[in-house]
């Protein structure tokens, strides 16, 4: 899941299809391996170019091994493992994980995530 050591070369191109998978992997890394947003479906709008996504799945790795915090499709760590069983990092995936996640230090990411688990534990769906 963290095979991001190789550089993105000039000969490698990034396709539209790479974006949802790379974003899913990015959510896992950015949240210190606590959340994974996946099963991204939707359409790509032309003007301005952006994805309009519907029905994402959020898998949450709870410290208390609880599942289903984000609904029936939240399979916790099992869902995360299933995603990475089939995920193959492409150039965009490697670029995001190496150039962005590593440069934004753990301390800054932690400040974004402070209190997140507590807030999530208070959610009701």
C-alpha positions as MATLAB code, in Angstrom:
seq = 'XXXXXXXXXXXXXXXXXXXXXXXXXXXXXXXXXXXXXXXXXXXXXXXXXXXXXXXXXXXXXXXXXXXXXXXXXXXXXXXXXXXXXXXXXXXXXXXXXXXXXXXXXXXXXXXXXXXXXXXXXXXXX';
ca = [
       0.000    0.000    0.000;
       2.898    2.381    0.494;
       5.003    1.578   -2.539;
       5.662    5.221   -3.308;
       9.454    5.193   -3.481;
       9.780    5.335   -7.256;
       9.761    8.688   -8.990;
       7.081    9.743  -11.403;
       8.971    9.890  -14.669;
       8.395   12.101  -17.639;
       7.259    9.114  -19.698;
       4.467    8.317  -17.229;
       1.207   10.066  -17.878;
      -1.730   10.594  -15.589;
      -5.177    9.701  -16.870;
      -8.586   10.750  -15.625;
      -9.167    7.171  -14.467;
      -6.215    7.444  -12.056;
      -7.760   10.276  -10.034;
     -10.395    8.441   -7.932;
      -8.023    5.607   -6.961;
      -5.225    8.040   -6.121;
      -7.633   10.137   -4.065;
      -8.729    7.055   -2.114;
      -5.145    6.118   -1.301;
      -4.417    9.752   -0.402;
      -7.313    9.871    2.102;
      -5.857    6.865    3.894;
      -2.359    8.289    4.094;
      -3.481   11.818    4.986;
      -5.624   10.610    7.893;
      -2.762    8.610    9.422;
      -4.291    5.372    8.125;
      -7.575    5.886    9.963;
     -10.052    6.620    7.128;
     -10.373    5.476    3.549;
     -12.824    7.126    1.152;
     -13.445    4.752   -1.740;
     -15.998    3.334   -4.180;
     -16.014    6.738   -5.864;
     -18.636    6.966   -8.584;
     -19.891    9.919  -10.518;
     -19.276   12.037  -13.579;
     -16.576   14.366  -14.780;
     -17.961   17.804  -15.672;
     -16.303   19.763  -18.445;
     -16.679   23.341  -17.309;
     -14.980   23.756  -14.960;
     -13.355   20.331  -15.025;
     -14.323   18.576  -11.794;
     -15.659   15.298  -10.547;
     -19.187   15.178   -9.185;
     -19.107   12.138   -6.935;
     -22.026   10.305   -5.394;
     -22.350    7.630   -2.764;
     -18.765    7.315   -1.505;
     -17.896    4.628    1.002;
     -15.930    5.597    4.104;
     -14.107    2.860    5.971;
     -13.056    3.946    9.475;
     -10.399    2.127   11.478;
     -11.638    2.633   15.019;
      -9.348    2.288   17.997;
     -12.173    0.317   19.596;
     -12.636   -1.979   16.544;
     -16.146   -0.658   15.969;
     -17.563   -0.995   12.477;
     -20.357    0.756   10.677;
     -19.809    4.264   12.015;
     -20.358    5.588    8.495;
     -23.266    3.313    7.690;
     -23.720   -0.217    6.417;
     -20.914    0.087    3.881;
     -18.284    0.981    6.514;
     -16.390   -2.270    6.996;
     -13.615   -0.771    9.083;
     -10.183   -2.309    8.687;
     -11.582   -5.200    6.636;
     -12.798   -2.699    4.016;
      -9.425   -0.955    3.978;
      -7.614   -4.270    3.506;
      -9.999   -5.216    0.686;
      -9.322   -1.905   -1.102;
      -5.551   -2.333   -0.973;
      -5.815   -5.953   -2.080;
      -6.764   -4.703   -5.569;
      -5.313   -1.180   -5.607;
      -2.310   -0.531   -7.843;
      -0.500    2.751   -7.364;
      -0.161    4.760  -10.547;
       1.918    7.868  -11.207;
      -0.577   10.269   -9.616;
      -0.912    8.064   -6.555;
       2.839    7.966   -6.048;
       3.104   11.708   -6.644;
       0.431   12.584   -4.088;
       1.838   10.310   -1.424;
       5.438   11.354   -1.906;
       5.246   15.031   -2.736;
       2.259   16.147   -0.727;
       1.724   13.822    2.210;
       5.393   13.703    3.128;
       5.938   17.460    2.765;
       2.958   18.373    4.888;
       4.461   17.213    8.129;
       2.774   14.846   10.510;
       2.302   17.683   12.987;
       0.299   19.770   10.506;
      -1.822   16.777    9.492;
      -2.407   16.003   13.157;
      -3.683   19.520   13.724;
      -6.269   18.950   10.990;
      -7.305   15.667   12.579;
      -7.432   16.773   16.234;
     -10.707   15.683   17.717;
     -11.802   13.946   14.519;
     -12.298   10.528   16.093;
     -14.294   12.068   18.934;
     -16.444   13.968   16.443;
     -16.945   10.797   14.409;
     -17.872    8.804   17.495;
     -20.641   11.341   18.196;
     -22.150   11.041   14.703;
     -25.478    9.388   14.231;
     -26.523    8.130   10.822;
];
